[in-house]
Amino acid sequence: MGIAGNWKITAKTPMGDQQSTLALAVDGNRISGTQTSAFGTTELTGGVVNGNSATWNTKMTSPFEMDLEFSATFDGDKISGKVKAGMFGESELSGARE
């Protein structure tokens, strides 16, 4: 089925559950797209796909600037992984295809 498409994810952060939607596109081993949350929409950068796993980055700009580093595994219509959020450390994430 692949990982391209729309995904609703939740990250369990020290600031509470943070929900967002990923719109992913895949071209070979590259992943691109956007992530939309209550804080706005950001472009994915540095996205790489390796089988059913992917890594990518985003830059949060609101309510403050922070680089976010994602690593995720896709299993059919499910996604799980981690997001590293600067001084807030690493948080678990999970979600499903929309």
C-alpha positions as CSV (number, residue, x, y, z in Angstrom):
1,M,0.0,0.0,0.0
2,G,2.9,2.4,0.7
3,I,3.1,5.4,2.9
4,A,2.0,8.2,0.6
5,G,-1.3,9.8,1.6
6,N,-2.8,11.6,4.6
7,W,-2.1,10.5,8.2
8,K,-3.5,11.7,11.5
9,I,-0.8,11.4,14.2
10,T,-0.6,12.1,18.0
11,A,2.6,12.8,19.8
12,K,2.7,12.2,23.5
13,T,4.7,15.3,24.6
14,P,5.6,16.8,28.0
15,M,3.1,19.6,27.0
16,G,0.3,17.0,26.5
17,D,-0.9,15.2,23.4
18,Q,-0.1,17.1,20.2
19,Q,-2.2,16.2,17.2
20,S,-1.4,16.9,13.6
21,T,-2.0,15.7,10.0
22,L,0.7,14.6,7.6
23,A,0.2,14.8,3.9
24,L,3.0,12.6,2.5
25,A,4.3,12.0,-1.1
26,V,7.0,9.5,-2.0
27,D,9.4,9.7,-5.0
28,G,11.8,6.8,-4.9
29,N,13.4,6.8,-1.5
30,R,12.5,10.5,-0.8
31,I,9.5,11.6,1.2
32,S,8.0,15.1,1.0
33,G,4.8,16.8,2.1
34,T,3.4,19.0,4.9
35,Q,2.4,18.7,8.5
36,T,-0.5,20.6,9.8
37,S,-1.3,21.2,13.5
38,A,-3.0,23.8,15.6
39,F,0.2,25.9,15.2
40,G,0.1,26.0,11.4
41,T,1.4,24.1,8.4
42,T,5.1,23.3,7.8
43,E,7.0,21.6,5.0
44,L,8.8,18.3,5.6
45,T,12.5,18.5,4.8
46,G,15.2,15.8,4.6
47,G,12.7,13.0,4.2
48,V,14.0,9.5,3.5
49,V,12.1,6.3,3.1
50,N,13.7,2.9,3.8
51,G,11.2,0.1,3.3
52,N,8.3,0.7,5.7
53,S,10.3,3.2,7.8
54,A,10.9,6.9,7.2
55,T,12.6,9.9,8.7
56,W,11.9,13.6,8.2
57,N,12.3,17.0,9.8
58,T,10.0,20.0,10.2
59,K,10.6,23.4,11.7
60,M,7.9,24.6,14.2
61,T,7.5,28.4,14.2
62,S,4.6,28.9,16.7
63,P,4.3,29.3,19.6
64,F,8.2,29.4,19.4
65,E,10.8,28.1,16.9
66,M,12.0,24.5,17.3
67,D,13.4,21.9,15.0
68,L,11.5,18.6,15.1
69,E,13.1,15.3,14.0
70,F,10.7,12.4,13.2
71,S,11.3,8.7,12.7
72,A,8.4,6.4,12.0
73,T,7.4,2.9,11.0
74,F,4.4,2.3,8.8
75,D,2.4,-0.9,9.1
76,G,-0.6,-0.9,6.7
77,D,-2.8,1.9,7.9
78,K,-1.0,2.4,11.2
79,I,2.0,4.6,12.0
80,S,4.2,4.6,15.1
81,G,7.5,6.2,16.0
82,K,9.2,9.1,17.8
83,V,9.7,12.8,17.5
84,K,12.7,14.6,18.9
85,A,11.7,18.2,19.9
86,G,14.7,20.1,21.0
87,M,14.9,20.7,24.8
88,F,11.7,18.7,25.3
89,G,13.4,15.5,24.3
90,E,11.9,12.5,22.5
91,S,8.2,11.7,22.5
92,E,6.3,8.7,21.2
93,L,3.9,9.2,18.3
94,S,1.2,7.0,16.8
95,G,-1.6,7.4,14.3
96,A,-3.5,6.1,11.4
97,R,-4.2,6.8,7.7
98,E,-7.1,9.1,7.2
